[in-house]
Amino acid sequence: MRLTADVTGPYMLPHPVEYYRISASNLEVDPARVISLVSDVVNAADKEVDLNRYDYVLIGLGATPAEYGMVGYCAVPGMLASRAFQ
């Protein structure tokens, strides 16, 4: 395995953390909020690094679980496309 990475940021997102806040319960997570967070971060970072070179992107959100809604969230396409979110 070979790991190649770039560390960028921090970035100021266009909305406060409350805008991206999700439920602490997996099946109650609003996928629109997750997509909004990922889109806003990718758009900010894409100005500094070519994200097309990577298979994965890790977002470190500067917020506590109480502010964001859970400790972390995996926004893989399969998770967002599951029946729970349709």
C-alpha positions as CSV (number, residue, x, y, z in Angstrom):
1,M,0.0,0.0,0.0
2,R,1.2,3.5,-0.8
3,L,-0.3,6.5,0.9
4,T,0.1,9.9,-0.8
5,A,-1.6,12.9,0.9
6,D,-1.8,16.6,1.0
7,V,-2.8,18.5,4.2
8,T,-4.5,21.8,3.5
9,G,-6.6,24.4,5.3
10,P,-8.0,25.4,7.6
11,Y,-10.9,26.9,5.6
12,M,-13.7,29.1,6.7
13,L,-16.9,27.6,5.3
14,P,-19.7,29.7,4.0
15,H,-22.1,28.6,6.8
16,P,-21.8,28.2,10.6
17,V,-21.4,24.7,11.9
18,E,-25.1,24.7,12.9
19,Y,-26.0,24.7,9.2
20,Y,-24.2,21.4,8.7
21,R,-25.4,19.8,12.1
22,I,-26.6,16.3,11.8
23,S,-28.5,13.9,14.0
24,A,-26.5,11.7,16.4
25,S,-28.5,8.8,15.1
26,N,-27.2,7.3,11.8
27,L,-30.7,6.6,10.4
28,E,-31.8,10.1,11.0
29,V,-28.9,11.9,9.3
30,D,-30.1,14.4,6.7
31,P,-28.0,13.5,3.6
32,A,-28.5,17.1,2.2
33,R,-26.5,18.5,5.1
34,V,-23.7,16.0,4.6
35,I,-23.6,16.7,0.9
36,S,-23.5,20.4,1.6
37,L,-20.6,20.1,4.1
38,V,-18.6,17.9,1.7
39,S,-19.3,20.2,-1.3
40,D,-18.3,23.3,0.6
41,V,-15.1,21.8,1.9
42,V,-14.1,20.3,-1.5
43,N,-14.8,23.6,-3.2
44,A,-12.6,25.4,-0.7
45,A,-9.8,22.9,-0.8
46,D,-9.9,22.5,-4.6
47,K,-8.4,26.0,-4.9
48,E,-5.1,24.7,-3.3
49,V,-4.9,21.0,-4.3
50,D,-6.1,18.9,-7.2
51,L,-8.5,16.6,-5.4
52,N,-9.0,14.5,-8.6
53,R,-5.7,12.9,-7.8
54,Y,-7.1,11.2,-4.8
55,D,-9.6,8.3,-4.1
56,Y,-10.5,9.6,-0.7
57,V,-10.8,12.9,1.1
58,L,-10.7,13.2,4.9
59,I,-12.4,16.2,6.4
60,G,-11.5,17.3,9.9
61,L,-14.3,19.6,11.1
62,G,-13.3,22.0,13.8
63,A,-16.4,21.3,15.9
64,T,-17.3,19.3,18.9
65,P,-19.7,16.3,18.7
66,A,-22.2,18.5,20.6
67,E,-21.9,21.2,17.9
68,Y,-21.9,18.9,14.9
69,G,-24.2,16.1,16.1
70,M,-21.9,13.1,16.2
71,V,-18.2,12.3,16.6
72,G,-17.7,11.7,12.9
73,Y,-19.5,10.7,9.8
74,C,-18.5,8.7,6.8
75,A,-20.0,10.4,3.7
76,V,-19.2,7.6,1.2
77,P,-21.6,7.5,-1.8
78,G,-22.9,4.1,-0.8
79,M,-24.0,5.4,2.6
80,L,-25.8,8.4,1.1
81,A,-27.5,6.2,-1.5
82,S,-28.7,3.6,1.0
83,R,-32.5,2.9,1.4
84,A,-32.3,4.7,4.8
85,F,-31.8,8.0,3.0
86,Q,-34.3,7.6,0.2
